[in-house]
Structure formats: structure tokens, C-alpha cells
Amino acid sequence: MNTPGSSEHATTDRISERAHETVDQAARGAGKAEERIRHGAASAEEKAKEAGAKVKEQSEEALQSVSGFVRENPLLSLGLAFAAGTLVAALRRR
């Protein structure tokens, strides 16, 4: 026998079941999105580390090159440093 109360109960159960399905589906989607974000972050971190290592290596090579030039040409290096300082001072006065 269908009473008004049992009909409302069945409707409430169907709505509740659909709501649970929707929440479960949203949770699965969020889990996939989180996984993609974590993968992207890990990839970006790895690329940043590689770029940092490359910059460090290049700066060390440049430092060695400049140091070698200064050791081989001390007077020329001193003259270039003086000229650069004079130029910077003249530009700052303007």
C-alpha cells in the first residue's frame, strides 16, 4: 500500500542516492586534478633544479675565465676597471 509517507521516503532516498553519486564523482575528479597538479609541480621543480645547476655551472666558468684573464693581464685589468669606474661615475652625475 502506497501511503504519502512512503512515497516521500522513496523520493528522499532517490535524491540522497543521487547526491551521494554526485559527491563521489566530484571526489574522483578532484583526485585526478590533484594528481595532475602534483605531477606538474614535480616536473616544474625538476626543470628549475636543472636550470639552476646550469646557471651555476656557467657562472663558475665565467668566473674562472675572468680570473684567468686578470692573472695573465693584471695591468690591463686594472686599466679596464679604472675606465669602467670612471664611466659609471660620469653617468651617475647626470
N, C-alpha and C positions, 0 to 999 in steps of 0.2 A: 504494500500500500504506500503510495506516494503522499507524504504529508508535506506541507510547506516547509517545515524544519529540515526534513531530509533532503529536499531539493536545494535549499540554501547551503546545506552542509556539502553536498556534492559539488556545487558551484565553487564554494570556498576551497575545497580540496583541489579542483582543477586549476584554479587561479594560483594556489600555493605551489602546485607541482610545476606550472609554467614559470613561476617566479624563480623557483629553485633551478630549473633548467637554464634560465637566462643568466642567473648568477654564476652557475657552473661554467657556462660558455664564456662569460666575461672573464672569469678567473683563468681559463685556459688561454684566452687571447692575451691577457696580461702577462702570463708566464712566458709565452712566446716572445712578446715585446721585450720583456726583461732580459731574456736570453740574447736577443739581437743587440740590445743596448750594451750588455756586458761584453759581448764579442767585439762590438765596435770600439768600446773603451779600451779593451786589451790590445786591439790592433793599433789604435792611436798611441797608446803608451809605448808599444814596441817601436813604432816609427819615430816617436820623439826620442827614445833612447838611442836609436841608430843615428838620427840626425845630430844629437848631442855628441856622440862619440866621434862622428865625422868632423864636426866643428872643432872639437878638442884636438884631434889629430892635425887638422890644418893649421890651427893656431900654434901648436908646438913646432910644426915645420917652419912656419913663418918666423917664429922667434929664433930658431936655430939659424935660419938664413940671415936674418938681421944681425944676430950675434957674430956670425962668421964674417960678415961684411965689415962690421965695426972693428973686429980683431985684425983683419987684413988691411984696413984703411982707417986708422984712428984719426989722422989729421983731417982727412976728407969728411969723415963722420962728424967731427967737431964743427967743421965749417958749415956743413949742411944743417946741423942742429941750430947753430947760431943764426943762419939765414932764415930758417923756419920760425924761430922765436921772434926775430925782428919783423918778419912779415905778419905774424899773428898780432904782435903789439901794435903795429901800424894800423891793421884792420880794426882793432878794438877801440882805437882812439876816435874813429869816425863815428 
